[in-house]
Amino acid sequence: MLAAFLQIVGQNSRYFVIRKTFGRSQFATSENFHKVFRALNTIASELLGKPGSGVPSKIRESTRFYPYFKDCIGAIDGTHIPAIVRGRDVSNYRNRHGNISQNVLVACNFDLEFMYVLSGREGSAHDSKVLSDALSRRNGLKVPQGKHFLVDCGFANRRQFLAPFRGVRYHLQDFAGHGHDPENENELFNLRHASLRNVIERIFGIFKSRFTIFKLAPPFLFKTQAELVLACAALHNFLRKECGSDEFPIEPIDESSSSSSSSIPVDDEDNFEQIYQTQDQQREDASTWGASIASAMWRDAI
């Protein structure tokens, strides 16, 4: 049963291939797949990464990141996975590229492990609204006191979610090559922020290369499509702990993220919902905090 499940999610094999490979009926193949699927979902919460009390080694062991990001525990972003949706709600799942997808919010740590997964949201949903949903759920995303995640410009800048400076070079390719070094403290902050937050792009690449079933819409009911993401995230964490490495090519992915432009628009933050504080209070507090980190970085670098 496990071998068949792994072939389906890892190689995107269809039931008729599994029937021939393992000599099982269509009914038995489906039943066995769903047994493993349900078992993984049962233990998924236990396999998700937990935030530690100490400073992550990736930050602690680098003078680029320590002590500036010493309270950072990971990164958060959304990724789009092709979906099959039927009925009146299908238009809500059409993303900005015109494709039907589910927007999956992910939090990961610097060991390339999933810490939180919220799947099943509409492809048209903005990342910030999906994060608001995750925070409002009874068993949703929890950020330990005094800790924070790194986010991109698709999210509001808050104490728990540190975003880069807007209207300033941010993406790593913007700093590549001779003569493209940071020219001021905000650019230096954005470069190091992007270098550290890149872990979320890496885990997306590994996940979609490891579980090729998500290259196309999985041929199941939508509820199963959404829950399968969590099951495979749990399986990914198990493999990370037991195997350690990911020895296969990671294919580049085209994310439907609002951070796709090379510079960050100044006024995008006006669309975010209020959470915990008013928007103005959040913006002022987080901006002051980010500016203090940037100033310390620049002072230490010159």
Residue pairs with C-beta under 8 A, 6 or more apart in sequence:
1 32
1 33
1 35
1 36
2 36
3 22
4 18
4 21
4 22
4 24
4 29
4 32
4 33
4 36
5 32
5 33
5 36
5 37
7 13
7 17
7 18
7 21
8 14
8 15
8 18
8 33
8 213
9 211
9 212
9 213
9 228
9 232
9 235
10 210
10 211
10 212
10 213
11 212
12 212
12 213
12 215
12 216
13 21
14 219
15 26
15 29
15 30
15 33
16 26
18 24
18 29
18 33
19 25
19 26
19 29
22 29
24 32
37 224
37 227
37 228
37 231
40 231
40 232
40 234
40 235
41 227
41 230
41 231
41 234
43 234
44 230
44 231
44 233
44 234
47 234
47 235
47 237
47 238
48 113
48 114
48 115
48 116
48 117
48 233
48 234
48 237
49 74
49 108
49 109
49 111
49 113
49 114
49 115
49 237
50 115
51 73
51 74
51 109
51 115
51 144
51 147
52 73
54 60
55 66
55 70
55 71
56 72
56 73
56 74
56 109
56 110
56 111
57 110
58 65
58 110
58 196
58 199
59 65
59 66
59 69
59 70
59 72
59 110
59 196
60 66
60 70
64 192
64 195
65 192
65 196
68 192
68 293
68 296
68 297
69 150
69 192
69 196
69 293
71 146
71 147
71 148
72 147
72 148
72 149
72 150
72 162
72 196
73 109
73 115
73 143
73 144
73 147
73 148
73 149
74 107
74 108
74 109
74 110
74 115
74 149
74 150
74 199
75 107
75 108
75 149
75 150
75 151
75 196
75 197
75 199
75 200
76 105
76 106
76 107
76 108
76 131
76 149
76 150
76 151
76 155
76 161
76 200
77 105
77 106
77 127
77 151
77 152
77 154
77 197
77 200
77 201
77 204
77 255
77 257
78 103
78 104
78 105
78 106
78 127
78 130
78 154
78 255
78 257
79 103
79 104
79 106
79 204
79 253
79 255
80 95
80 99
80 101
80 102
80 103
80 104
80 123
80 255
80 256
81 101
81 102
81 104
81 119
81 214
81 225
81 229
82 99
82 100
82 101
82 214
82 215
82 216
82 217
83 93
83 100
83 101
83 102
83 123
83 217
83 222
83 225
84 100
84 217
84 218
84 219
84 220
84 222
84 225
85 93
85 100
85 222
86 222
89 122
90 100
91 124
92 122
92 123
92 124
92 125
93 100
93 101
93 102
93 122
93 123
93 124
94 100
94 101
94 123
94 124
95 101
95 103
95 123
95 124
95 256
96 124
96 256
97 256
99 123
100 123
100 217
101 123
101 256
102 119
102 120
102 121
102 122
102 123
102 222
102 225
102 226
102 229
103 121
103 122
103 123
103 124
103 125
103 127
103 130
103 256
104 117
104 118
104 119
104 120
104 121
104 229
105 116
105 117
105 118
105 119
105 121
105 127
105 130
105 131
105 133
105 134
105 141
106 114
106 116
106 117
106 200
106 203
106 204
106 233
107 114
107 115
107 116
107 117
107 141
107 149
108 114
108 115
108 199
108 200
108 203
109 115
109 199
110 196
110 199
111 240
112 199
112 202
112 203
112 206
112 240
112 246
113 203
113 236
113 237
113 240
113 241
114 203
114 233
114 234
114 236
114 237
116 134
116 140
116 141
117 229
117 230
117 233
118 130
118 133
118 134
118 137
118 140
118 141
119 226
119 227
119 229
119 230
120 222
120 223
120 225
120 226
120 227
121 130
121 133
123 256
126 154
126 258
126 271
127 154
127 155
127 257
127 258
128 154
128 155
128 156
128 271
128 272
128 273
129 273
131 141
131 155
131 161
132 273
132 275
133 140
134 140
134 141
135 141
135 275
143 149
143 160
143 161
147 160
148 159
148 160
148 161
148 162
149 160
149 161
149 162
150 161
150 162
150 163
150 193
150 196
150 197
151 161
151 162
151 163
151 197
152 163
152 164
152 170
152 197
152 257
152 258
152 259
153 163
153 164
153 166
153 170
153 258
153 259
153 264
153 265
153 268
154 257
154 258
154 259
154 268
155 161
155 163
155 272
156 163
156 269
156 272
156 275
156 279
156 282
156 283
157 163
157 269
157 282
157 283
157 286
157 287
157 290
158 275
158 276
158 277
158 282
158 285
158 286
159 282
159 285
159 286
159 289
162 193
162 286
162 289
162 290
163 286
163 290
164 170
164 189
164 190
164 193
164 194
164 264
165 186
165 189
165 190
165 264
165 290
165 294
166 264
166 265
166 266
166 268
166 269
167 263
167 264
167 265
167 266
168 186
168 187
168 190
168 263
168 264
169 175
169 182
169 187
169 190
169 191
169 262
169 263
170 190
170 193
170 194
170 259
170 262
170 263
170 264
171 194
171 259
171 262
172 191
172 194
172 195
172 198
173 262
174 180
174 262
174 263
175 181
175 182
175 187
175 191
182 188
182 190
182 191
184 298
185 294
185 295
185 297
185 298
186 294
188 294
188 297
188 298
188 301
189 290
189 293
189 294
189 297
189 298
192 297
201 253
201 255
202 250
204 253
204 255
205 250
205 251
205 252
205 253
206 236
206 246
206 250
207 214
207 232
207 233
207 236
208 214
208 215
208 251
208 253
209 248
209 249
209 250
209 251
210 232
210 236
210 239
210 246
210 248
211 232
211 235
211 236
213 228
213 232
214 229
214 232
217 225
218 224
218 225
218 228
220 228
240 246
258 268
269 279
269 283
272 279
274 282
275 282
276 282
277 285
